Amino acid sequence: MQIVERPSPNHDARTGTVDMLIIHYTGMIDQEAALARLTDPAAKVSAHYLIGEEGAVIRLVPEERRAWHAGVSYWRGRSDINSASVGIELVNPGHEFGYRDFPAAQMTALATLAKGIVNRHKIPARHVLGHSDVAIGRKQDPGERFDWHWLSRHGIGLWPDFAGGPPAGDIALLQGNLAKFGYDCPQSGALDEATRAAVRAFQLHFRSQHCDGTPDEETRRRATALAEIVV
């Protein structure tokens, strides 16, 4: 695929091995505004790639370098997600500026780019994540309009067959399942604010039709199904 170079100064040396792919939306008014911010040394943010709505791919930071895209984050006991991940920004105004569907050309380009990244770094399917998965309560991108199921059908990410899955279980089991899968979720046995935030993060990825942080039966059942296939 053709990749345009537009280097960002915002990167440093990695301190770990890449085994994660993090997908974002830009959340800015247009592509040029996003590029201006991602290449501004004063902003101190970046990503490895940006994909426009028409499918054009721009490289901002080489994959061997640590881009600054995840911020304060957590997954499976780790907090320096930037060192362990490649970050892709999708041009989309986001919830603040008129959130909309991700066009087919953009998704197709993402699938092609992501497949190469996953193969190069041997990234497991369960480590293809959204910013909202690793920055619970702080970020909600790429959001409920992003089609994780479609991406999995193109060989990227994890999406099991949830039909006829296991029983849902109670809040304590849900908390345990979310933590087992990788989320930063308390183990209090109570539906507290932090648990609701973790539930919403899970729903944004795996239950987008119901992503208000309320753990309905289908949410709990899907969390159980995912925890049972974790290896």
GUPA-958967 format. One record per residue: x, y, z of N, C-alpha, C in turn. Coordinates in Angstrom, 1 decimal. Last residue first. Example, Ala and Ser with C-alpha at 12.3 -4.5 7.8 and 13.67 -1.06 7.14 Angstrom:
- 12.8/-2.2/7.1/13.7/-1.1/7.1/12.9/0.0/7.9
- 13.2/-5.7/7.8/12.3/-4.5/7.8/13.2/-3.3/7.8
# end
This chain:
- -6.0/-17.1/26.6/-4.9/-18.1/26.8/-3.6/-17.3/27.2
- -9.5/-16.8/26.8/-8.2/-16.2/27.0/-7.1/-17.2/27.3
- -12.0/-17.8/26.7/-11.1/-18.2/25.6/-9.7/-17.6/25.7
- -13.3/-16.9/28.9/-13.1/-18.3/28.8/-12.2/-18.7/27.7
- -13.5/-14.2/28.5/-12.6/-14.6/29.6/-12.3/-16.1/29.4
- -15.5/-14.2/26.5/-14.2/-13.7/26.2/-13.1/-14.2/27.2
- -17.7/-15.1/28.0/-17.3/-15.8/26.8/-15.8/-15.5/26.5
- -18.0/-13.1/30.0/-17.7/-14.5/30.3/-17.1/-15.3/29.2
- -18.7/-11.0/28.3/-17.5/-10.9/29.1/-17.1/-12.3/29.6
- -21.2/-11.9/27.4/-20.1/-11.7/26.4/-18.7/-11.6/27.2
- -22.7/-11.9/29.7/-22.5/-13.1/29.0/-21.3/-13.0/28.1
- -22.7/-9.2/30.4/-22.1/-10.1/31.3/-21.8/-11.4/30.6
- -24.1/-8.2/28.1/-22.8/-7.7/28.4/-22.0/-8.7/29.3
- -26.6/-9.5/28.5/-25.8/-9.8/27.3/-24.3/-9.3/27.5
- -27.5/-8.4/30.9/-27.2/-9.8/30.8/-26.3/-10.1/29.6
- -25.9/-5.2/31.5/-27.0/-6.0/31.2/-26.6/-7.5/31.0
- -24.4/-3.1/33.3/-24.0/-4.5/32.9/-25.2/-5.4/32.7
- -24.1/0.1/32.1/-25.0/-0.8/32.8/-24.7/-2.2/32.4
- -22.6/1.7/30.4/-22.0/1.2/31.6/-22.8/0.4/32.5
- -23.7/2.1/28.0/-23.9/3.1/29.0/-23.3/2.7/30.3
- -24.0/0.8/25.4/-22.7/1.2/26.0/-22.9/2.3/27.0
- -25.3/-1.2/23.4/-25.6/-0.9/24.7/-24.4/-0.5/25.5
- -24.2/-1.7/21.0/-25.6/-1.4/21.0/-26.1/-1.0/22.4
- -21.6/-2.6/21.4/-21.8/-1.2/21.1/-23.3/-0.8/21.1
- -20.0/-4.5/22.8/-21.4/-4.5/23.0/-21.9/-3.1/22.7
- -17.2/-4.4/22.6/-17.9/-5.7/22.4/-19.4/-5.7/22.5
- -16.4/-1.7/22.9/-15.7/-2.6/22.0/-16.6/-3.8/21.6
- -18.1/-0.5/24.6/-17.7/0.2/23.4/-17.1/-0.7/22.4
- -18.1/-2.4/26.7/-19.2/-2.3/25.8/-18.9/-1.6/24.5
- -15.7/-1.9/28.0/-15.9/-3.2/27.4/-17.0/-3.1/26.3
- -16.3/0.7/28.9/-15.1/0.5/28.0/-15.3/-0.9/27.2
- -18.4/0.1/30.6/-18.6/0.9/29.4/-17.5/0.7/28.4
- -17.0/-1.4/32.6/-18.1/-2.0/31.8/-18.3/-1.2/30.5
- -15.4/0.6/33.6/-14.8/-0.5/32.9/-15.8/-1.3/32.1
- -17.3/2.3/34.7/-16.4/2.8/33.7/-15.8/1.7/32.9
- -18.5/0.6/36.6/-19.3/1.1/35.5/-18.4/1.6/34.3
- -16.3/0.4/38.3/-16.7/-0.8/37.6/-17.6/-0.4/36.4
- -16.1/3.0/39.3/-15.0/2.4/38.5/-15.4/1.2/37.7
- -18.6/3.1/40.7/-18.3/4.0/39.5/-17.2/3.5/38.7
- -19.7/-0.2/41.4/-19.3/1.1/41.8/-19.0/1.9/40.5
- -21.2/-2.8/42.1/-21.3/-2.0/40.9/-21.0/-0.5/41.2
- -19.1/-5.0/43.9/-20.1/-4.0/43.9/-20.1/-3.2/42.6
- -16.9/-6.6/44.0/-18.2/-7.2/44.1/-19.3/-6.3/44.1
- -14.4/-5.5/43.7/-15.1/-5.2/44.9/-16.4/-6.0/45.1
- -12.2/-5.3/41.9/-12.7/-6.6/42.3/-13.5/-6.5/43.6
- -12.0/-2.9/39.1/-11.9/-3.3/40.6/-12.5/-4.7/40.8
- -10.2/-3.1/36.1/-11.5/-3.2/36.8/-11.3/-3.6/38.2
- -8.7/-2.7/33.4/-8.4/-2.2/34.7/-9.8/-2.1/35.4
- -8.8/-5.6/31.3/-9.3/-4.3/31.7/-8.9/-4.0/33.1
- -8.2/-8.3/30.6/-7.1/-7.2/30.5/-7.5/-5.9/31.0
- -9.5/-10.6/31.2/-9.3/-10.3/29.8/-8.3/-9.2/29.6
- -9.6/-10.4/33.9/-8.9/-11.6/33.3/-8.6/-11.3/31.8
- -11.2/-8.2/34.3/-9.8/-8.2/34.7/-9.0/-9.3/34.0
- -13.6/-9.3/33.4/-13.0/-8.1/32.7/-11.5/-8.0/33.0
- -14.0/-11.4/35.2/-13.8/-11.7/33.7/-13.2/-10.5/33.0
- -14.3/-10.1/37.6/-13.2/-11.0/37.4/-12.9/-11.3/36.0
- -16.6/-8.6/37.1/-15.4/-7.9/37.4/-14.2/-8.8/37.2
- -18.4/-10.8/36.7/-18.1/-9.8/35.6/-16.8/-9.1/35.9
- -18.4/-11.9/39.3/-17.9/-12.7/38.2/-17.6/-11.8/37.0
- -19.6/-9.8/40.7/-18.2/-10.2/41.0/-17.6/-11.0/39.9
- -22.1/-9.7/39.5/-21.2/-8.6/39.3/-19.7/-9.0/39.6
- -22.8/-13.0/38.1/-23.1/-11.8/38.9/-22.0/-10.8/38.7
- -23.8/-14.6/34.9/-23.1/-14.5/36.2/-23.4/-13.2/36.9
- -24.5/-15.6/32.3/-24.0/-14.3/32.5/-23.3/-14.2/33.8
- -23.5/-18.7/30.7/-24.4/-17.9/31.5/-23.7/-16.6/31.9
- -22.0/-18.7/27.3/-22.1/-19.2/28.7/-23.1/-18.3/29.5
- -23.7/-18.4/24.1/-22.6/-18.4/25.0/-22.9/-18.8/26.4
- -25.3/-18.3/21.8/-25.3/-19.5/22.7/-24.2/-19.6/23.6
- -23.0/-16.2/20.1/-24.3/-16.9/20.1/-24.3/-18.1/21.0
- -20.5/-15.1/19.8/-21.2/-15.0/21.1/-22.5/-15.7/21.2
- -17.7/-16.1/18.4/-19.1/-16.3/18.2/-19.9/-16.2/19.5
- -15.3/-13.4/19.1/-15.8/-14.8/19.1/-17.2/-14.9/18.7
- -13.0/-11.5/18.0/-14.5/-11.4/18.0/-15.0/-12.8/18.0
- -10.0/-9.7/17.9/-10.8/-10.8/18.5/-12.3/-10.6/18.5
- -7.9/-8.7/15.1/-8.6/-8.6/16.4/-9.5/-9.8/16.7
- -8.3/-9.3/11.8/-7.6/-8.4/12.7/-8.5/-8.3/14.0
- -9.5/-10.6/9.7/-8.3/-11.1/10.3/-7.6/-10.3/11.3
- -11.9/-9.6/8.9/-10.7/-9.4/8.0/-9.4/-9.8/8.6
- -13.4/-10.0/11.0/-13.7/-10.8/9.8/-12.6/-10.7/8.8
- -12.5/-7.9/12.6/-12.1/-9.3/13.0/-12.4/-10.3/11.8
- -13.8/-5.8/11.4/-12.3/-5.8/11.4/-11.9/-7.3/11.7
- -16.5/-6.3/12.0/-16.0/-6.3/10.6/-14.5/-6.4/10.5
- -16.4/-6.0/14.8/-16.7/-7.3/14.2/-16.3/-7.4/12.8
- -15.8/-3.3/15.1/-14.8/-4.3/15.5/-15.1/-5.7/14.9
- -16.5/-0.5/13.8/-17.0/-1.9/13.6/-15.9/-2.9/13.9
- -17.4/2.3/15.5/-16.3/1.6/15.0/-16.7/0.1/14.9
- -19.4/3.6/17.0/-19.6/3.4/15.5/-18.5/2.6/14.8
- -18.5/3.8/19.6/-19.5/2.8/19.3/-19.8/2.6/17.8
- -14.9/4.5/19.6/-16.3/4.7/19.9/-17.2/3.6/19.3
- -12.1/4.4/19.6/-12.8/4.9/18.4/-14.3/4.9/18.5
- -12.7/6.7/22.3/-12.4/6.4/20.9/-11.8/5.0/20.7
- -12.9/7.6/24.8/-14.0/6.8/24.3/-13.8/6.5/22.8
- -11.0/8.1/27.8/-11.1/8.2/26.4/-12.3/7.3/26.0
- -11.4/7.9/30.6/-10.7/9.1/30.1/-10.9/9.3/28.6
- -12.5/5.5/31.2/-13.1/6.7/31.8/-12.5/8.0/31.3
- -9.5/3.8/30.4/-10.9/3.7/30.9/-11.3/5.0/31.6
- -7.6/3.3/28.3/-7.7/4.5/29.0/-9.1/4.7/29.5
- -7.9/0.9/26.9/-6.7/1.1/27.7/-6.7/2.4/28.5
- -10.3/1.1/25.5/-10.0/-0.1/26.3/-8.9/0.1/27.3
- -10.1/3.5/24.1/-11.1/3.4/25.3/-10.8/2.2/26.1
- -8.5/2.9/22.0/-8.0/3.8/23.1/-8.8/3.7/24.3
- -9.0/-0.6/21.3/-9.2/0.8/21.1/-8.6/1.6/22.3
- -6.8/-3.3/20.2/-7.6/-2.6/21.1/-7.9/-1.2/20.7
- -5.4/-6.3/20.0/-5.9/-5.3/19.1/-7.0/-4.5/19.8
- -4.9/-8.3/21.7/-4.2/-7.1/22.0/-4.4/-6.1/20.8
- -6.2/-10.6/20.9/-6.7/-9.9/22.1/-6.0/-8.6/22.4
- -4.5/-11.5/18.8/-5.8/-10.9/18.5/-6.4/-10.1/19.7
- -1.0/-10.6/19.3/-2.2/-11.5/19.4/-3.5/-10.7/19.2
- 1.4/-9.7/16.9/0.5/-9.1/17.9/-0.7/-10.1/18.1
- 3.8/-9.9/15.5/3.2/-11.0/16.1/2.2/-10.6/17.2
- 4.8/-7.8/14.1/5.1/-7.8/15.5/4.5/-9.0/16.2
- 4.0/-8.3/11.4/5.4/-8.0/11.7/5.8/-8.1/13.2
- 1.3/-8.8/11.7/2.2/-9.9/11.3/3.6/-9.6/11.6
- 0.3/-6.3/12.5/0.1/-7.5/13.4/1.1/-8.6/13.0
- 1.1/-4.8/10.3/1.6/-4.5/11.7/1.5/-5.7/12.6
- -0.5/-5.9/8.2/1.0/-5.9/8.2/1.6/-5.7/9.5
- -3.0/-5.4/9.2/-2.6/-6.8/9.0/-1.1/-6.9/8.9
- -3.2/-2.7/9.2/-3.2/-3.4/10.5/-2.7/-4.8/10.3
- -3.4/-2.1/6.5/-2.2/-1.6/7.3/-2.1/-2.4/8.6
- -5.8/-3.4/5.8/-4.5/-3.7/5.1/-3.3/-3.3/6.0
- -7.6/-2.2/7.6/-7.4/-3.6/7.6/-6.1/-4.0/7.0
- -7.4/0.5/6.8/-7.0/0.1/8.1/-6.7/-1.4/8.2
- -8.5/0.4/4.2/-7.1/0.8/4.4/-6.6/0.4/5.8
- -11.1/-0.2/5.0/-10.3/-1.1/4.1/-8.8/-0.9/4.2
- -11.8/2.0/6.4/-11.8/0.7/7.1/-11.0/-0.3/6.3
- -11.8/4.0/4.4/-10.9/4.1/5.5/-10.7/2.8/6.3
- -13.7/3.0/2.6/-12.3/3.2/2.1/-11.4/3.3/3.3
- -16.0/3.1/4.3/-15.5/1.8/3.8/-14.1/1.9/3.4
- -15.9/5.5/7.0/-16.1/5.1/5.6/-15.5/3.8/5.2
- -17.3/5.4/10.1/-16.0/5.3/9.4/-16.2/4.7/8.0
- -20.0/7.6/11.0/-19.5/6.3/10.7/-18.1/6.4/10.0
- -19.3/10.4/13.3/-19.9/9.7/12.2/-19.3/8.4/11.9
- -19.5/13.1/15.5/-19.1/11.7/15.3/-20.0/11.1/14.2
- -19.1/16.0/15.9/-20.0/15.4/14.9/-19.6/14.0/14.6
- -17.2/16.8/17.8/-17.4/17.6/16.6/-18.3/17.0/15.6
- -17.2/15.0/20.0/-17.3/16.5/20.2/-17.6/17.3/19.0
- -16.9/12.5/19.1/-18.1/12.8/19.8/-18.3/14.3/20.0
- -15.2/12.7/15.8/-15.4/12.3/17.2/-16.7/12.8/17.8
- -14.3/13.3/13.3/-14.5/14.4/14.2/-14.8/14.0/15.6
- -11.7/11.3/12.1/-13.1/11.3/12.4/-13.3/12.4/13.5
- -9.1/9.4/10.9/-9.7/10.8/10.9/-11.2/10.6/11.1
- -7.5/7.3/13.2/-8.5/7.4/12.1/-9.1/8.8/12.1
- -4.3/6.4/14.1/-5.4/7.4/14.3/-6.2/7.4/13.0
- -2.6/3.8/15.7/-3.2/4.3/14.4/-4.4/5.3/14.7
- 0.3/2.8/17.3/-0.9/3.5/17.4/-1.4/4.0/16.0
- 1.7/-0.1/18.7/1.7/0.8/17.5/0.3/1.5/17.6
- 3.2/-0.7/22.0/2.1/-0.6/21.0/2.5/0.2/19.8
- 4.7/-0.5/24.3/4.4/-1.8/23.8/3.5/-1.8/22.6
- 5.1/2.2/25.0/6.3/1.4/24.6/5.9/0.0/24.0
- 2.4/2.9/25.5/3.1/3.5/24.4/4.3/2.6/24.0
- 1.8/1.7/27.9/1.2/1.1/26.7/1.9/1.7/25.5
- 2.7/1.4/30.7/3.4/2.1/29.6/3.0/1.4/28.3
- 1.3/-0.4/32.4/0.9/1.0/32.3/1.6/1.8/31.2
- 0.1/-3.7/32.7/1.1/-2.8/32.2/0.5/-1.4/32.1
- -2.0/-5.4/33.4/-0.9/-5.2/34.4/0.1/-4.2/34.0
- -3.7/-5.4/31.1/-3.1/-6.6/31.6/-1.9/-6.4/32.5
- -3.2/-2.0/30.6/-3.8/-3.3/30.0/-3.0/-4.5/30.5
- -3.6/1.5/30.7/-3.4/0.2/31.4/-4.0/-0.9/30.6
- -2.6/5.0/30.8/-3.3/3.8/30.2/-2.9/2.5/31.0
- -2.0/8.2/29.8/-2.2/7.4/31.0/-3.1/6.2/30.6
- -1.2/7.8/26.3/-1.3/8.6/27.5/-1.3/7.7/28.7
- -1.1/6.9/23.6/-2.0/6.2/24.6/-2.2/7.0/25.9
- 0.8/8.3/22.0/-0.7/8.2/21.6/-1.6/7.7/22.7
- 3.6/8.9/21.0/2.9/9.3/22.2/1.4/9.4/22.0
- 5.8/6.2/19.9/4.9/7.3/19.6/4.1/7.6/20.9
- 8.8/4.9/19.8/7.7/5.0/20.8/6.9/6.3/20.5
- 10.0/3.3/16.9/10.1/4.3/17.9/8.8/4.3/18.7
- 9.5/1.5/14.9/10.5/1.1/15.9/10.7/2.1/17.0
- 7.7/2.7/13.2/7.2/1.7/14.2/8.3/1.3/15.3
- 8.1/6.2/12.9/8.5/4.9/12.5/8.1/3.9/13.6
- 5.4/8.4/12.6/6.5/7.9/13.5/6.8/6.5/13.0
- 3.6/8.9/10.5/4.1/10.0/11.4/5.3/9.7/12.2
- 2.3/8.1/7.4/3.2/7.7/8.5/3.8/8.9/9.2
- -0.9/7.9/6.2/0.2/8.8/6.5/1.0/8.2/7.6
- -3.1/6.8/3.7/-2.3/6.4/4.9/-1.1/7.3/5.0
- -6.3/7.3/2.5/-4.9/7.6/2.4/-4.2/7.4/3.8
- -9.1/6.9/2.8/-8.2/5.7/2.8/-6.7/6.0/2.6
- -10.8/9.0/3.1/-10.7/8.4/1.8/-9.7/7.2/1.6
- -10.3/9.7/5.7/-11.6/9.1/5.4/-11.7/8.5/4.0
- -6.8/8.7/6.5/-7.9/9.7/6.1/-9.2/8.9/5.8
- -4.9/7.6/9.1/-5.7/7.2/7.9/-6.8/8.1/7.7
- -1.7/7.8/10.5/-3.0/8.4/10.4/-3.7/8.0/9.1
- 0.6/6.1/12.7/0.0/6.3/11.4/-1.3/7.1/11.6
- 1.7/6.5/15.2/2.6/6.0/14.1/2.0/6.2/12.8
- 1.2/9.7/16.8/0.8/8.3/16.5/1.7/7.8/15.5
- 1.3/12.1/19.4/1.6/11.6/18.0/1.0/10.3/17.9
- 2.0/15.0/21.4/1.2/13.9/21.1/1.6/13.4/19.7
- 3.1/17.5/22.1/3.6/16.3/22.7/2.7/15.1/22.6
- 2.6/20.2/21.4/1.4/19.3/21.8/1.9/18.0/22.5
- 5.0/21.2/20.5/4.4/21.7/21.8/3.2/20.9/22.3
- 5.4/20.0/18.1/6.3/19.6/19.2/5.7/20.1/20.6
- 3.0/18.8/16.0/3.4/20.0/16.8/4.2/19.6/18.0
- 1.8/16.7/14.8/3.2/17.1/14.4/3.7/18.3/15.1
- -0.7/16.6/15.7/0.1/15.4/15.8/1.6/15.6/15.4
- -1.8/19.1/14.9/-1.6/18.7/16.3/-0.6/17.6/16.5
- -1.8/18.8/12.2/-1.1/19.9/12.8/-0.8/19.6/14.2
- -3.5/16.6/11.8/-2.1/16.5/11.5/-1.3/17.6/12.1
- -5.9/17.7/12.7/-5.3/16.6/13.4/-3.9/16.5/13.1
- -6.3/19.7/10.8/-6.2/20.1/12.2/-5.6/19.0/13.0
- -6.5/18.1/8.5/-5.4/19.0/8.7/-5.2/19.5/10.1
- -8.9/16.7/9.0/-7.7/16.0/8.9/-6.5/16.9/9.1
- -11.1/18.4/11.4/-10.7/17.8/10.1/-9.3/17.2/10.1
- -11.7/18.7/14.1/-12.6/19.1/13.2/-12.3/18.6/11.7
- -11.0/15.6/16.0/-10.7/17.0/15.7/-11.6/17.4/14.4
- -10.7/12.9/16.6/-11.5/13.8/17.5/-11.3/15.3/17.2
- -9.3/10.7/15.6/-8.6/12.0/15.8/-9.4/12.9/16.7
- -9.6/7.5/17.2/-10.1/8.5/16.2/-9.4/9.8/16.6
- -7.4/4.6/17.4/-8.0/5.9/17.9/-8.8/6.5/16.8
- -6.1/1.5/18.4/-6.8/2.3/17.4/-7.5/3.5/18.0
- -3.2/-0.2/19.0/-4.2/0.7/19.6/-4.8/1.5/18.5
- -1.7/-3.3/19.3/-2.1/-2.3/18.3/-3.3/-1.5/18.9
- 1.1/-4.9/20.9/-0.3/-4.3/21.0/-0.5/-3.4/19.8
- 3.7/-5.5/21.3/2.7/-6.7/21.2/1.3/-6.2/21.3
- 7.0/-4.6/21.1/5.7/-4.3/20.6/4.8/-5.6/20.6
- 8.9/-4.5/24.1/8.6/-5.1/22.8/7.2/-4.8/22.4
- 10.2/-1.4/25.5/9.6/-2.7/25.6/9.4/-3.3/24.2
- 10.9/1.2/25.3/11.5/0.4/26.4/11.0/-1.0/26.5
- 11.8/3.2/22.5/10.9/2.2/23.1/11.7/1.6/24.3
- 12.6/6.7/22.4/13.0/5.3/22.3/12.0/4.4/23.0
- 10.1/8.9/21.1/11.3/8.6/21.8/11.6/7.1/21.7
- 8.3/11.6/19.5/8.5/10.2/19.8/9.9/10.1/20.5
- 7.4/14.0/17.7/7.0/13.6/19.0/7.1/12.1/19.2
- 7.8/15.1/15.3/9.0/15.1/16.2/8.7/14.4/17.5
- 6.5/13.3/12.5/6.3/14.1/13.7/7.5/14.0/14.6
- 6.6/13.3/8.9/7.2/13.0/10.2/6.8/13.9/11.3
- 4.9/12.0/6.7/4.8/13.4/7.3/5.3/13.3/8.7
- 4.7/10.1/3.8/5.5/10.4/5.0/5.2/11.9/5.4
- 2.2/7.9/2.7/2.8/9.2/2.6/3.6/9.5/3.9
- 2.1/4.7/1.2/2.2/5.5/2.5/2.9/6.8/2.3
- 0.4/2.3/-0.6/1.1/3.6/-0.6/1.0/4.3/0.7
- 0.8/-1.2/0.0/0.0/0.0/0.0/0.9/1.2/0.0
# end
